[in-house]
Amino acid sequence: MSCRDDWLGCLVSVFVGESLAHSRGCCPGCRDGGGSPLLRAHRRSGLLEGLAVFRSLVGDGMLESVGSLLEDCISRFPDAGQCGGVDRETLESYGRGFLGRSSPRFVC
């Protein structure tokens, strides 16, 4: 895998994780702690639906913090920072382009 693949994998992971966290945060059963876990709203909808609902909220937040997301990715995957001549600005630009163009269906 290339460093760009690692970087995009990190972005997808954060995008999915943040979308799921927002989905749980909007679930009345999770907020109130009542009812069966099987009846929770975020469990009734699929991943694609959750990504579509929170795409702009999560995507906009990620676009604002691309630099810190890249730092986090490099700290987890040291090879991601060694891209054979590709500098940070290029990787950040690549990440912004990916976040701006990708759709929930593409992420799934």
C-alpha positions in Angstrom: 0.0 0.0 0.0 1.1 3.5 -0.7 1.1 6.4 1.8 -1.8 7.9 0.0 -3.8 4.6 0.5 -2.9 4.8 4.3 -4.0 8.4 4.3 -7.3 7.8 2.6 -7.9 4.8 4.8 -7.5 7.0 7.8 -10.0 9.5 6.4 -12.6 6.8 5.7 -12.1 5.4 9.2 -12.6 8.8 10.8 -15.6 9.6 8.5 -17.4 6.4 9.4 -16.6 6.6 13.1 -17.8 10.2 13.4 -20.9 9.4 11.5 -21.7 6.5 13.8 -21.0 8.7 16.9 -23.4 11.3 15.6 -26.0 8.7 14.8 -25.8 7.3 18.4 -25.9 10.9 19.8 -29.2 11.5 17.9 -30.8 8.3 19.1 -33.4 8.9 21.8 -32.8 5.4 23.3 -29.1 6.0 23.7 -29.5 9.5 25.1 -32.1 8.5 27.6 -30.7 5.0 28.3 -34.1 3.4 28.1 -35.6 0.7 26.0 -34.1 -2.3 24.4 -30.9 -1.9 22.5 -32.5 -3.6 19.6 -35.0 -0.7 19.2 -32.4 2.0 19.1 -32.8 4.3 16.1 -29.1 4.0 15.0 -29.4 0.2 14.9 -32.5 0.3 12.6 -30.7 2.4 9.9 -27.9 1.1 7.9 -24.4 2.4 7.6 -25.1 4.0 4.2 -28.1 5.9 5.6 -26.1 7.1 8.6 -23.3 8.3 6.3 -25.7 10.1 4.1 -27.5 11.9 7.0 -24.3 13.2 8.6 -22.2 13.7 5.5 -22.2 17.5 5.5 -21.8 17.8 9.3 -18.9 15.2 9.5 -17.4 16.1 6.2 -17.3 19.9 7.0 -15.7 19.2 10.3 -13.1 17.0 8.8 -12.3 19.5 6.1 -11.5 22.1 8.8 -9.1 19.7 10.6 -7.3 18.0 7.7 -3.9 19.0 9.1 -4.6 17.4 12.5 -6.1 14.3 10.9 -2.9 13.9 8.9 -0.8 14.2 12.0 -2.9 11.6 13.7 -2.6 9.3 10.7 1.2 9.7 10.7 1.4 9.0 14.4 -0.6 5.7 13.9 1.0 4.7 10.6 4.6 6.1 10.5 5.0 5.0 6.8 2.2 7.4 5.9 4.5 10.3 6.5 7.2 8.9 4.2 5.7 9.4 0.7 8.8 9.5 -1.4 8.9 13.2 -2.2 5.2 14.0 -1.6 5.0 16.8 1.0 2.4 17.5 3.7 0.6 20.2 1.7 0.1 17.8 -1.2 -1.3 15.1 1.2 -3.6 17.7 2.8 -4.8 18.8 -0.6 -5.3 15.2 -1.6 -7.4 14.6 1.6 -9.5 17.7 1.0 -10.2 16.7 -2.5 -11.2 13.2 -1.4 -13.5 14.5 1.3 -15.0 17.1 -1.0 -15.8 14.6 -3.8 -16.5 11.3 -2.1 -20.1 10.2 -1.5 -21.5 8.0 1.2 -21.9 5.2 -1.3 -18.3 5.5 -2.3 -17.1 5.3 1.3 -19.2 2.2 2.0 
